[in-house]
């Protein structure tokens, strides 16, 4: 509803291309400069005047920029996914920057900076309003009605967010929302998640964990092999007996100790560069692994609750007093889609974790059948016979 879906698909492809090109440009150019510096060590005039030197410097700068653009774009797409999900679950139509800062656990300044980039590029169906220095996002969507499925009573928005019908005590509440030419309903699916962690866990978390564990093991193995190779070259670099044997063996084309040592130093620097590149992968892999473990931990925690909201007091007990850190980790897991069917939300100035909020688009909010062939303002579902108000007007809005 709020994402520029086609643009985001194109940007994802663009990010992959930029990432591949950036890695290639940087690695090839750095390798070339290292080779020149090692081979002509001390003869810096030759290094500086080599035809490939300025080209390599330019390619390093270009490649670095491509990597930065790719990573920033990916982060902003994840932010847009999170904000879009939050907007879809909102019933008031007005969201302040301060509210989103509380929800994400970040500062207002950082949240505002993200929004000023993410909103105009990746999102739609909103307007920005600034009053008394306070920025507010006004959603184009509007809520038609909120109802209780159990007794059919109309529910006010503020009552909806308590998660309990004041008439029958049921928590099976739902809302009908219009957004542009789309109709969707928001409902509670609590029973789907009670004692069922898989309802809150993202898809294929087990396979993703195995992938990152294998990646971590392979990276560690490559790191050890490279480290051993560097250590061996360093050990042999000033070993006169080894150099003499190598020179007299006829196994190499080198004609002097100096040339052999130059090539050994070239190997050491290249191996050190590769070792650094592998070492840089560890934080990335470990961050993903920790986020996956966090997502599994949160999904087990969420599944313990039969109510639609978890209070900050309950989260505080679970986290041992580290509520803000847990909020940031929950937001990160949601952005990476390692968690689902949950979201930090702020209602009536109170921050909570909303659970099992199910959003069904262009389907009957009563039986989930597709809305097809609507010709009247009030559409009667072909399957359950219930009336859905103002379908035609919603679709033309």
C-alpha positions in Angstrom: 0.0 0.0 0.0 2.8 2.4 0.9 5.7 1.0 -0.9 6.8 1.8 -4.5 6.9 -1.9 -5.3 8.1 -1.8 -8.9 10.8 0.8 -8.1 12.0 -1.3 -5.1 12.3 -4.4 -7.2 14.5 -2.5 -9.7 16.6 -1.0 -6.9 17.2 -4.5 -5.4 18.6 -5.7 -8.8 20.6 -2.5 -9.0 22.1 -3.0 -5.6 23.3 -6.5 -6.4 24.9 -5.2 -9.6 26.6 -2.4 -7.8 27.8 -4.7 -5.0 29.4 -7.1 -7.5 31.0 -4.3 -9.5 32.2 -2.5 -6.3 33.9 -5.6 -5.0 35.6 -6.3 -8.3 36.8 -2.7 -8.8 38.2 -2.4 -5.3 39.8 -5.8 -5.1 41.4 -5.7 -8.5 42.7 -2.1 -8.1 44.1 -2.6 -4.6 45.8 -5.8 -5.7 47.4 -4.0 -8.6 48.7 -1.2 -6.5 50.0 -3.6 -3.9 51.8 -5.6 -6.6 53.4 -2.4 -7.9 54.5 -1.2 -4.5 56.0 -4.6 -3.5 57.7 -5.2 -6.9 59.2 -1.7 -7.1 59.7 -1.2 -3.4 61.9 1.8 -2.9 61.5 3.0 -6.5 58.4 5.1 -5.7 58.9 7.3 -8.9 58.3 4.2 -11.0 55.2 3.3 -8.9 53.8 6.8 -9.2 54.4 7.2 -12.9 53.1 3.7 -13.8 50.2 3.9 -16.3 47.9 1.7 -14.1 48.5 3.7 -10.9 46.0 6.6 -11.5 43.5 4.2 -13.1 43.7 2.0 -10.0 43.2 4.9 -7.7 40.1 6.1 -9.6 38.7 2.5 -9.7 39.2 2.2 -5.9 37.2 5.4 -5.4 34.5 4.4 -7.8 34.3 0.9 -6.4 34.1 2.2 -2.8 31.3 4.6 -3.8 29.4 1.7 -5.5 29.7 -0.4 -2.3 28.5 2.4 -0.1 25.5 3.2 -2.4 24.5 -0.4 -2.5 24.7 -0.9 1.3 22.8 2.3 2.0 20.1 1.5 -0.5 19.6 -1.9 1.0 19.3 -0.4 4.5 16.8 2.2 3.3 14.7 -0.5 1.5 14.6 -2.5 4.8 13.6 0.7 6.6 10.8 1.3 4.0 9.5 -2.3 4.5 9.3 -1.7 8.3 7.7 1.7 8.0 5.2 0.4 5.4 4.1 -2.4 7.7 3.8 0.0 10.6 1.7 2.4 8.5 -0.6 -0.4 7.4 -1.4 -1.4 11.0 -2.2 2.2 12.0 -5.8 3.3 12.4 -5.4 7.0 13.3 -3.8 8.1 10.0 -1.4 10.4 11.8 2.1 9.3 12.8 4.8 11.6 14.2 8.5 11.3 13.8 8.7 11.0 17.6 6.4 8.0 17.6 8.5 6.2 15.1 11.6 7.0 17.1 10.1 5.4 20.2 9.0 2.4 18.2 12.4 1.8 16.6 14.4 2.6 19.8 16.4 5.2 17.9 16.9 9.0 18.4 14.4 11.4 16.9 17.2 13.0 14.8 18.3 9.7 13.3 14.7 8.6 12.7 14.0 12.0 11.0 17.1 11.6 8.8 16.0 8.1 7.7 12.5 9.2 7.0 13.6 12.2 4.9 15.5 9.8 2.7 13.1 6.8 2.7 9.7 8.5 2.4 10.2 10.4 -0.9 12.2 7.7 -2.7 10.7 4.4 -1.6 7.2 5.2 -0.3 3.8 6.7 -1.5 0.3 7.5 -0.3 1.3 9.9 2.4 1.8 13.7 3.0 4.1 15.5 5.4 2.7 18.1 7.7 4.7 20.3 10.0 3.1 22.3 12.8 4.9 24.1 15.6 8.1 22.4 14.5 6.6 18.9 14.9 6.7 16.7 11.8 3.7 14.4 11.2 3.1 11.8 8.5 -0.5 12.0 7.3 -1.6 8.7 5.6 -3.9 8.8 2.6 -5.6 5.7 4.0 -8.7 6.0 6.2 -10.5 3.6 8.5 -14.0 2.7 7.6 -15.2 0.8 10.7 -13.8 -1.2 13.6 -15.9 -4.2 14.7 -16.0 -7.2 17.0 -16.4 -10.4 15.1 -17.8 -12.2 18.2 -20.9 -9.9 18.7 -20.8 -7.5 15.8 -20.5 -4.4 17.9 -18.9 -1.3 16.4 -15.6 -0.5 18.1 -14.0 2.9 18.4 -10.4 3.1 17.3 -9.1 3.7 20.8 -11.1 0.7 22.0 -9.8 -1.4 19.2 -6.2 -0.9 20.4 -7.1 -2.3 23.9 -7.6 -5.6 22.2 -10.9 -6.3 24.0 -14.5 -5.7 23.1 -16.3 -3.7 25.9 -19.6 -5.5 25.1 -18.8 -9.2 25.0 -15.1 -9.3 26.2 -13.9 -10.9 23.0 -10.6 -10.0 21.4 -11.5 -11.0 17.8 -11.6 -7.4 16.6 -11.0 -6.1 13.1 -10.9 -2.9 11.1 -11.7 -2.0 7.5 -9.2 0.4 5.9 -9.1 2.2 2.5 -5.8 3.1 0.9 -5.9 4.6 -2.5 -7.6 2.1 -4.7 -7.0 -0.7 -2.3 -9.2 -2.2 0.5 -7.8 -4.2 3.3 -8.7 -5.4 6.8 -6.7 -5.5 10.0 -7.6 -8.3 12.4 -6.3 -10.2 15.3 -5.1 -13.8 14.8 -4.0 -14.5 18.4 -5.0 -18.2 18.4 -2.6 -18.8 15.5 0.3 -17.7 17.6 -0.4 -18.9 21.1 2.2 -21.6 22.0 3.3 -21.5 18.3 6.6 -19.7 17.9 6.7 -20.6 14.2 3.9 -18.1 13.7 6.2 -15.2 14.7 9.4 -16.6 13.3 10.4 -15.6 9.7 10.5 -18.1 6.9 13.3 -20.7 6.8 15.2 -19.4 9.9 16.7 -22.9 10.3 18.1 -23.0 6.8 19.4 -19.5 7.2 21.2 -20.4 10.4 22.8 -23.4 8.8 23.9 -21.2 5.9 25.6 -18.6 8.1 27.1 -21.3 10.4 28.6 -23.0 7.3 29.8 -19.6 6.0 31.4 -18.8 9.4 33.1 -22.2 9.5 34.4 -21.8 5.9 35.6 -18.2 6.6 37.4 -19.4 9.7 39.1 -22.2 7.7 40.2 -19.9 5.0 41.4 -17.4 7.6 43.6 -20.1 9.2 44.9 -21.3 5.9 45.8 -17.7 4.8 47.4 -17.0 8.3 49.5 -20.1 8.0 50.6 -19.2 4.5 51.6 -15.7 5.7 53.5 -17.1 8.7 55.3 -19.6 6.4 56.4 -16.9 4.0 57.6 -14.6 6.8 59.5 -17.5 8.4 61.3 -18.3 5.2 61.9 -14.7 4.1 65.2 -14.4 5.9 66.0 -18.1 6.0 69.3 -18.2 4.1 69.3 -22.0 3.8 65.8 -22.1 2.5 66.5 -19.4 -0.1 69.7 -21.1 -1.2 67.9 -24.4 -1.6 65.1 -22.7 -3.6 67.6 -20.9 -5.9 69.7 -24.0 -6.6 66.7 -26.4 -7.0 65.8 -25.1 -10.4 62.2 -25.2 -9.4 61.8 -21.4 -9.8 62.7 -19.0 -12.6 64.3 -16.6 -10.2 68.0 -15.8 -10.6 68.8 -14.0 -7.3 67.9 -13.8 -3.6 66.6 -10.3 -4.2 64.0 -11.3 -6.8 62.9 -14.3 -4.7 62.4 -12.1 -1.7 60.4 -9.5 -3.8 58.1 -12.2 -4.9 57.8 -13.6 -1.4 56.9 -10.1 -0.1 54.4 -9.8 -3.0 52.7 -13.0 -1.8 52.7 -11.9 1.8 51.0 -8.6 1.0 48.4 -10.3 -1.3 47.7 -12.9 1.4 47.4 -10.2 4.1 44.9 -8.4 1.9 42.9 -11.6 1.4 43.1 -12.2 5.2 41.7 -8.8 5.9 38.9 -9.3 3.4 37.9 -12.6 5.1 38.2 -11.0 8.6 35.8 -8.3 7.5 33.2 -11.0 6.7 33.1 -12.2 10.4 31.2 -9.2 11.8 28.6 -9.4 9.0 28.1 -13.1 9.5 28.0 -12.9 13.3 25.5 -10.0 13.2 23.2 -12.1 11.1 23.6 -15.1 13.3 22.9 -13.2 16.4 19.8 -11.6 14.8 18.5 -15.0 13.8 19.0 -16.3 17.3 17.3 -13.2 18.7 14.4 -13.8 16.3 13.9 -17.3 17.5 14.1 -16.1 21.2 11.5 -13.4 20.6 9.2 -15.7 18.7 9.2 -18.1 21.7 8.6 -15.2 24.0 5.7 -13.8 21.9 4.1 -17.2 21.7 3.6 -17.3 25.5 1.0 -14.4 25.4 -2.7 -14.9 24.7 -3.3 -11.2 24.7 -2.8 -8.9 21.6 -0.2 -6.7 23.3 3.0 -7.1 25.4 3.7 -4.2 27.7 7.1 -2.6 28.2 7.1 -3.9 31.8 6.8 -7.5 30.5 9.5 -6.9 28.0 11.7 -5.3 30.7 11.3 -8.5 32.8 12.2 -10.7 29.8 15.2 -8.6 28.9 16.5 -8.1 32.4 16.1 -4.4 32.3 17.5 -3.8 28.8 14.2 -2.8 27.2 15.7 -0.2 24.7 18.3 -2.7 23.5 15.6 -5.3 23.0 13.4 -2.9 21.1 16.3 -2.1 18.7 17.0 -5.9 18.2 13.3 -6.6 17.6 13.2 -3.8 15.0 16.3 -5.2 13.3 14.8 -8.7 13.2 11.6 -7.2 11.6 13.6 -5.2 9.1 15.5 -8.4 8.0 12.2 -10.3 8.0 13.4 -12.8 10.6 10.3 -11.9 12.6 6.8 -11.5 11.4 3.2 -10.9 12.7 4.5 -8.6 15.4 5.5 -4.9 15.7 6.4 -2.3 18.3 3.4 0.1 18.4 2.5 3.3 20.2 -1.2 3.8 21.2 -2.4 6.6 23.4 1.2 7.5 24.2 1.9 4.0 25.5 4.5 1.9 23.7 3.7 -1.8 23.4 4.5 -4.9 21.2 1.5 -5.7 19.1 1.0 -9.4 18.3 -0.7 -11.4 15.7 -2.0 -8.4 13.8 -3.1 -9.9 10.5 -3.5 -7.6 7.4 -5.6 -9.1 4.6 -5.7 -7.1 1.3 -8.6 -7.1 -1.2 -10.3 -10.0 0.7 -13.4 -10.3 2.7 -12.5 -9.5 6.4 -14.9 -12.2 7.6 -13.9 -15.3 5.6 -10.9 -14.0 3.6 -12.5 -14.8 0.2 -11.3 -12.6 -2.6 -13.5 -9.5 -3.4 -14.4 -9.9 -7.1 -17.1 -8.5 -9.4 -18.2 -5.7 -7.0 -20.9 -3.5 -8.6 -22.6 -2.0 -5.6 -21.3 0.3 -3.0 -22.1 -2.3 -0.4 -20.5 -5.6 -1.5 -22.0 -8.9 -0.4 -19.4 -11.7 -0.1 -20.2 -14.6 -2.4 -19.0 -17.1 0.1 -20.1 -16.1 3.6 -22.9 -13.7 2.7 -21.7 -10.8 4.9 -21.9 -7.2 3.7 -18.7 -5.2 3.2 -19.5 -1.5 3.3 -18.5 1.0 0.6 -16.3 -1.3 -1.5 -16.9 0.6 -4.8 -16.2 4.0 -3.2 -13.1 2.7 -1.6 -11.8 1.3 -4.9 -12.3 4.6 -6.7 -10.8 6.7 -3.9 
